[in-house]
Structure formats: C-alpha cells, structure tokens
Amino acid sequence: MRVSRGARDIFSFLMLAPDAGEEAARAAMTLAVRDDDSASAAEILAATGIDPR
C-alpha cells in the first residue's frame, strides 16, 4: 500500500500474512526499511520466500 501526501511525502507499507514465518517476516521488514533499496513489495516477498497470495 502506498500513501502520498505530496511530492516528498510518500509512504509504502509492506503487509505480511499472519502465517509468514518469523524469520522470513523479520528479513522482509529489514529489506523494506532500507534507505538504499527500491525493491517492490513483490520483490521483497520473493526474496524472503513469503507467499504473496
């Protein structure tokens, strides 16, 4: 989900299924908050082995 409040305020939220494993969920959240990474949610989920359902 993306929320925008103008050109400079764009927030992206990564939502994980409740049954995502703890280790995979932590890895996905770590990737999601990196400043130097522009990976999409689909890429983050694929990289951590989480089913995107």
SEFIZA-3560 file (N, C-alpha, C; in Angstrom, 3 decimals):
REM SEFIZA-3560
<numar><xx>0.846</xx><yy>-1.155</yy><zz>0.000</zz><atom>N</atom></numar>
<numar><xx>0.000</xx><yy>0.000</yy><zz>0.000</zz><atom>CA</atom></numar>
<numar><xx>0.897</xx><yy>1.224</yy><zz>0.000</zz><atom>C</atom></numar>
<numar><xx>0.535</xx><yy>2.205</yy><zz>-0.780</zz><atom>N</atom></numar>
<numar><xx>1.281</xx><yy>3.466</yy><zz>-0.827</zz><atom>CA</atom></numar>
<numar><xx>0.348</xx><yy>4.604</yy><zz>-0.421</zz><atom>C</atom></numar>
<numar><xx>0.874</xx><yy>5.495</yy><zz>0.376</zz><atom>N</atom></numar>
<numar><xx>0.142</xx><yy>6.680</yy><zz>0.797</zz><atom>CA</atom></numar>
<numar><xx>0.984</xx><yy>7.886</yy><zz>0.434</zz><atom>C</atom></numar>
<numar><xx>0.372</xx><yy>8.852</yy><zz>-0.215</zz><atom>N</atom></numar>
<numar><xx>1.098</xx><yy>10.048</yy><zz>-0.628</zz><atom>CA</atom></numar>
<numar><xx>0.437</xx><yy>11.287</yy><zz>-0.047</zz><atom>C</atom></numar>
<numar><xx>1.288</xx><yy>12.177</yy><zz>0.482</zz><atom>N</atom></numar>
<numar><xx>0.806</xx><yy>13.464</yy><zz>0.978</zz><atom>CA</atom></numar>
<numar><xx>1.485</xx><yy>14.588</yy><zz>0.212</zz><atom>C</atom></numar>
<numar><xx>1.828</xx><yy>14.336</yy><zz>-0.994</zz><atom>N</atom></numar>
<numar><xx>2.514</xx><yy>15.327</yy><zz>-1.810</zz><atom>CA</atom></numar>
<numar><xx>3.749</xx><yy>14.718</yy><zz>-2.435</zz><atom>C</atom></numar>
<numar><xx>4.483</xx><yy>15.513</yy><zz>-3.157</zz><atom>N</atom></numar>
<numar><xx>5.634</xx><yy>15.032</yy><zz>-3.908</zz><atom>CA</atom></numar>
<numar><xx>6.739</xx><yy>14.456</yy><zz>-3.025</zz><atom>C</atom></numar>
<numar><xx>6.896</xx><yy>14.942</yy><zz>-1.813</zz><atom>N</atom></numar>
<numar><xx>8.017</xx><yy>14.499</yy><zz>-0.986</zz><atom>CA</atom></numar>
<numar><xx>7.614</xx><yy>13.549</yy><zz>0.129</zz><atom>C</atom></numar>
<numar><xx>6.337</xx><yy>13.381</yy><zz>0.373</zz><atom>N</atom></numar>
<numar><xx>5.864</xx><yy>12.502</yy><zz>1.445</zz><atom>CA</atom></numar>
<numar><xx>5.147</xx><yy>11.296</yy><zz>0.860</zz><atom>C</atom></numar>
<numar><xx>5.902</xx><yy>10.262</yy><zz>0.564</zz><atom>N</atom></numar>
<numar><xx>5.327</xx><yy>9.026</yy><zz>0.048</zz><atom>CA</atom></numar>
<numar><xx>5.702</xx><yy>7.914</yy><zz>1.023</zz><atom>C</atom></numar>
<numar><xx>4.699</xx><yy>7.230</yy><zz>1.513</zz><atom>N</atom></numar>
<numar><xx>4.898</xx><yy>6.152</yy><zz>2.466</zz><atom>CA</atom></numar>
<numar><xx>4.467</xx><yy>4.842</yy><zz>1.832</zz><atom>C</atom></numar>
<numar><xx>5.284</xx><yy>3.814</yy><zz>1.955</zz><atom>N</atom></numar>
<numar><xx>4.944</xx><yy>2.485</yy><zz>1.469</zz><atom>CA</atom></numar>
<numar><xx>4.843</xx><yy>1.555</yy><zz>2.660</zz><atom>C</atom></numar>
<numar><xx>3.799</xx><yy>0.731</yy><zz>2.661</zz><atom>N</atom></numar>
<numar><xx>3.587</xx><yy>-0.218</yy><zz>3.743</zz><atom>CA</atom></numar>
<numar><xx>3.685</xx><yy>-1.631</yy><zz>3.188</zz><atom>C</atom></numar>
<numar><xx>4.445</xx><yy>-2.476</yy><zz>3.838</zz><atom>N</atom></numar>
<numar><xx>4.555</xx><yy>-3.876</yy><zz>3.448</zz><atom>CA</atom></numar>
<numar><xx>3.716</xx><yy>-4.685</yy><zz>4.422</zz><atom>C</atom></numar>
<numar><xx>2.730</xx><yy>-5.394</yy><zz>3.902</zz><atom>N</atom></numar>
<numar><xx>1.855</xx><yy>-6.194</yy><zz>4.748</zz><atom>CA</atom></numar>
<numar><xx>2.194</xx><yy>-7.657</yy><zz>4.567</zz><atom>C</atom></numar>
<numar><xx>2.318</xx><yy>-8.354</yy><zz>5.687</zz><atom>N</atom></numar>
<numar><xx>2.662</xx><yy>-9.768</yy><zz>5.664</zz><atom>CA</atom></numar>
<numar><xx>1.505</xx><yy>-10.594</yy><zz>6.198</zz><atom>C</atom></numar>
<numar><xx>1.341</xx><yy>-11.774</yy><zz>5.627</zz><atom>N</atom></numar>
<numar><xx>0.305</xx><yy>-12.686</yy><zz>6.105</zz><atom>CA</atom></numar>
<numar><xx>0.640</xx><yy>-13.123</yy><zz>7.529</zz><atom>C</atom></numar>
<numar><xx>-0.388</xx><yy>-13.343</yy><zz>8.357</zz><atom>N</atom></numar>
<numar><xx>-0.140</xx><yy>-13.755</yy><zz>9.745</zz><atom>CA</atom></numar>
<numar><xx>0.644</xx><yy>-15.060</yy><zz>9.862</zz><atom>C</atom></numar>
<numar><xx>0.563</xx><yy>-15.899</yy><zz>8.826</zz><atom>N</atom></numar>
<numar><xx>1.265</xx><yy>-17.179</yy><zz>8.901</zz><atom>CA</atom></numar>
<numar><xx>2.671</xx><yy>-17.141</yy><zz>8.298</zz><atom>C</atom></numar>
<numar><xx>3.155</xx><yy>-15.943</yy><zz>7.942</zz><atom>N</atom></numar>
<numar><xx>4.540</xx><yy>-15.835</yy><zz>7.463</zz><atom>CA</atom></numar>
<numar><xx>5.467</xx><yy>-16.208</yy><zz>8.622</zz><atom>C</atom></numar>
<numar><xx>6.448</xx><yy>-16.985</yy><zz>8.356</zz><atom>N</atom></numar>
<numar><xx>7.370</xx><yy>-17.387</yy><zz>9.413</zz><atom>CA</atom></numar>
<numar><xx>8.086</xx><yy>-16.187</yy><zz>10.028</zz><atom>C</atom></numar>
<numar><xx>8.437</xx><yy>-16.313</yy><zz>11.288</zz><atom>N</atom></numar>
<numar><xx>9.065</xx><yy>-15.193</yy><zz>11.998</zz><atom>CA</atom></numar>
<numar><xx>10.367</xx><yy>-14.748</yy><zz>11.340</zz><atom>C</atom></numar>
<numar><xx>11.204</xx><yy>-15.697</yy><zz>10.976</zz><atom>N</atom></numar>
<numar><xx>12.492</xx><yy>-15.355</yy><zz>10.362</zz><atom>CA</atom></numar>
<numar><xx>12.300</xx><yy>-14.658</yy><zz>9.012</zz><atom>C</atom></numar>
<numar><xx>11.399</xx><yy>-15.184</yy><zz>8.195</zz><atom>N</atom></numar>
<numar><xx>11.131</xx><yy>-14.581</yy><zz>6.886</zz><atom>CA</atom></numar>
<numar><xx>10.510</xx><yy>-13.201</yy><zz>7.056</zz><atom>C</atom></numar>
<numar><xx>9.609</xx><yy>-13.055</yy><zz>8.020</zz><atom>N</atom></numar>
<numar><xx>8.970</xx><yy>-11.758</yy><zz>8.266</zz><atom>CA</atom></numar>
<numar><xx>9.996</xx><yy>-10.718</yy><zz>8.697</zz><atom>C</atom></numar>
<numar><xx>10.902</xx><yy>-11.105</yy><zz>9.575</zz><atom>N</atom></numar>
<numar><xx>11.959</xx><yy>-10.176</yy><zz>10.005</zz><atom>CA</atom></numar>
<numar><xx>12.837</xx><yy>-9.763</yy><zz>8.826</zz><atom>C</atom></numar>
<numar><xx>13.190</xx><yy>-10.739</yy><zz>7.987</zz><atom>N</atom></numar>
<numar><xx>14.019</xx><yy>-10.439</yy><zz>6.818</zz><atom>CA</atom></numar>
<numar><xx>13.288</xx><yy>-9.495</yy><zz>5.860</zz><atom>C</atom></numar>
<numar><xx>12.002</xx><yy>-9.716</yy><zz>5.656</zz><atom>N</atom></numar>
<numar><xx>11.227</xx><yy>-8.851</yy><zz>4.767</zz><atom>CA</atom></numar>
<numar><xx>11.140</xx><yy>-7.436</yy><zz>5.319</zz><atom>C</atom></numar>
<numar><xx>10.906</xx><yy>-7.290</yy><zz>6.602</zz><atom>N</atom></numar>
<numar><xx>10.802</xx><yy>-5.968</yy><zz>7.198</zz><atom>CA</atom></numar>
<numar><xx>12.159</xx><yy>-5.250</yy><zz>7.160</zz><atom>C</atom></numar>
<numar><xx>13.233</xx><yy>-5.998</yy><zz>7.327</zz><atom>N</atom></numar>
<numar><xx>14.569</xx><yy>-5.408</yy><zz>7.246</zz><atom>CA</atom></numar>
<numar><xx>14.829</xx><yy>-4.866</yy><zz>5.838</zz><atom>C</atom></numar>
<numar><xx>14.443</xx><yy>-5.641</yy><zz>4.831</zz><atom>N</atom></numar>
<numar><xx>14.609</xx><yy>-5.174</yy><zz>3.445</zz><atom>CA</atom></numar>
<numar><xx>13.720</xx><yy>-3.970</yy><zz>3.155</zz><atom>C</atom></numar>
<numar><xx>12.531</xx><yy>-3.961</yy><zz>3.718</zz><atom>N</atom></numar>
<numar><xx>11.560</xx><yy>-2.903</yy><zz>3.422</zz><atom>CA</atom></numar>
<numar><xx>11.987</xx><yy>-1.535</yy><zz>3.945</zz><atom>C</atom></numar>
<numar><xx>12.777</xx><yy>-1.489</yy><zz>4.995</zz><atom>N</atom></numar>
<numar><xx>13.132</xx><yy>-0.191</yy><zz>5.591</zz><atom>CA</atom></numar>
<numar><xx>14.495</xx><yy>0.339</yy><zz>5.148</zz><atom>C</atom></numar>
<numar><xx>15.167</xx><yy>-0.380</yy><zz>4.269</zz><atom>N</atom></numar>
<numar><xx>16.472</xx><yy>0.086</yy><zz>3.801</zz><atom>CA</atom></numar>
<numar><xx>16.324</xx><yy>1.341</yy><zz>2.962</zz><atom>C</atom></numar>
<numar><xx>17.081</xx><yy>2.365</yy><zz>3.282</zz><atom>N</atom></numar>
<numar><xx>17.039</xx><yy>3.624</yy><zz>2.534</zz><atom>CA</atom></numar>
<numar><xx>17.596</xx><yy>3.490</yy><zz>1.118</zz><atom>C</atom></numar>
<numar><xx>18.539</xx><yy>2.595</yy><zz>0.928</zz><atom>N</atom></numar>
<numar><xx>19.213</xx><yy>2.482</yy><zz>-0.364</zz><atom>CA</atom></numar>
<numar><xx>18.582</xx><yy>1.434</yy><zz>-1.284</zz><atom>C</atom></numar>
<numar><xx>17.414</xx><yy>0.949</yy><zz>-0.943</zz><atom>N</atom></numar>
<numar><xx>16.792</xx><yy>-0.111</yy><zz>-1.722</zz><atom>CA</atom></numar>
<numar><xx>15.455</xx><yy>0.366</yy><zz>-2.277</zz><atom>C</atom></numar>
<numar><xx>15.198</xx><yy>0.073</yy><zz>-3.526</zz><atom>N</atom></numar>
<numar><xx>13.933</xx><yy>0.459</yy><zz>-4.143</zz><atom>CA</atom></numar>
<numar><xx>13.150</xx><yy>-0.776</yy><zz>-4.576</zz><atom>C</atom></numar>
<numar><xx>13.353</xx><yy>-1.886</yy><zz>-3.898</zz><atom>N</atom></numar>
<numar><xx>12.666</xx><yy>-3.126</yy><zz>-4.251</zz><atom>CA</atom></numar>
<numar><xx>11.166</xx><yy>-2.987</yy><zz>-4.020</zz><atom>C</atom></numar>
<numar><xx>10.407</xx><yy>-3.595</yy><zz>-4.907</zz><atom>N</atom></numar>
<numar><xx>8.953</xx><yy>-3.582</yy><zz>-4.762</zz><atom>CA</atom></numar>
<numar><xx>8.549</xx><yy>-4.594</yy><zz>-3.688</zz><atom>C</atom></numar>
<numar><xx>7.308</xx><yy>-4.509</yy><zz>-3.259</zz><atom>N</atom></numar>
<numar><xx>6.800</xx><yy>-5.469</yy><zz>-2.273</zz><atom>CA</atom></numar>
<numar><xx>6.911</xx><yy>-6.894</yy><zz>-2.814</zz><atom>C</atom></numar>
<numar><xx>6.566</xx><yy>-7.076</yy><zz>-4.090</zz><atom>N</atom></numar>
<numar><xx>6.647</xx><yy>-8.407</yy><zz>-4.693</zz><atom>CA</atom></numar>
<numar><xx>8.082</xx><yy>-8.942</yy><zz>-4.678</zz><atom>C</atom></numar>
<numar><xx>9.041</xx><yy>-8.071</yy><zz>-4.946</zz><atom>N</atom></numar>
<numar><xx>10.453</xx><yy>-8.485</yy><zz>-4.934</zz><atom>CA</atom></numar>
<numar><xx>10.906</xx><yy>-8.837</yy><zz>-3.521</zz><atom>C</atom></numar>
<numar><xx>10.479</xx><yy>-8.075</yy><zz>-2.545</zz><atom>N</atom></numar>
<numar><xx>10.849</xx><yy>-8.354</yy><zz>-1.148</zz><atom>CA</atom></numar>
<numar><xx>10.261</xx><yy>-9.684</yy><zz>-0.704</zz><atom>C</atom></numar>
<numar><xx>8.988</xx><yy>-9.908</yy><zz>-1.008</zz><atom>N</atom></numar>
<numar><xx>8.353</xx><yy>-11.173</yy><zz>-0.627</zz><atom>CA</atom></numar>
<numar><xx>9.031</xx><yy>-12.356</yy><zz>-1.310</zz><atom>C</atom></numar>
<numar><xx>9.350</xx><yy>-12.220</yy><zz>-2.590</zz><atom>N</atom></numar>
<numar><xx>10.027</xx><yy>-13.300</yy><zz>-3.319</zz><atom>CA</atom></numar>
<numar><xx>11.407</xx><yy>-13.583</yy><zz>-2.736</zz><atom>C</atom></numar>
<numar><xx>12.129</xx><yy>-12.516</yy><zz>-2.396</zz><atom>N</atom></numar>
<numar><xx>13.486</xx><yy>-12.677</yy><zz>-1.864</zz><atom>CA</atom></numar>
<numar><xx>13.500</xx><yy>-13.365</yy><zz>-0.504</zz><atom>C</atom></numar>
<numar><xx>12.411</xx><yy>-13.244</yy><zz>0.242</zz><atom>N</atom></numar>
<numar><xx>12.358</xx><yy>-13.835</yy><zz>1.582</zz><atom>CA</atom></numar>
<numar><xx>11.531</xx><yy>-15.100</yy><zz>1.642</zz><atom>C</atom></numar>
<numar><xx>11.002</xx><yy>-15.533</yy><zz>0.482</zz><atom>N</atom></numar>
<numar><xx>10.262</xx><yy>-16.796</yy><zz>0.435</zz><atom>CA</atom></numar>
<numar><xx>8.848</xx><yy>-16.721</yy><zz>0.993</zz><atom>C</atom></numar>
<numar><xx>8.283</xx><yy>-15.540</yy><zz>1.075</zz><atom>N</atom></numar>
<numar><xx>6.929</xx><yy>-15.391</yy><zz>1.596</zz><atom>CA</atom></numar>
<numar><xx>5.946</xx><yy>-15.421</yy><zz>0.437</zz><atom>C</atom></numar>
<numar><xx>4.899</xx><yy>-16.222</yy><zz>0.564</zz><atom>N</atom></numar>
<numar><xx>3.867</xx><yy>-16.345</yy><zz>-0.462</zz><atom>CA</atom></numar>
<numar><xx>3.067</xx><yy>-15.052</yy><zz>-0.525</zz><atom>C</atom></numar>
<numar><xx>3.016</xx><yy>-14.392</yy><zz>-1.695</zz><atom>N</atom></numar>
<numar><xx>2.339</xx><yy>-13.097</yy><zz>-1.800</zz><atom>CA</atom></numar>
<numar><xx>0.815</xx><yy>-13.155</yy><zz>-1.834</zz><atom>C</atom></numar>
<numar><xx>0.255</xx><yy>-14.317</yy><zz>-1.896</zz><atom>N</atom></numar>
<numar><xx>-1.203</xx><yy>-14.500</yy><zz>-2.001</zz><atom>CA</atom></numar>
<numar><xx>-1.881</xx><yy>-13.231</yy><zz>-2.297</zz><atom>C</atom></numar>
//
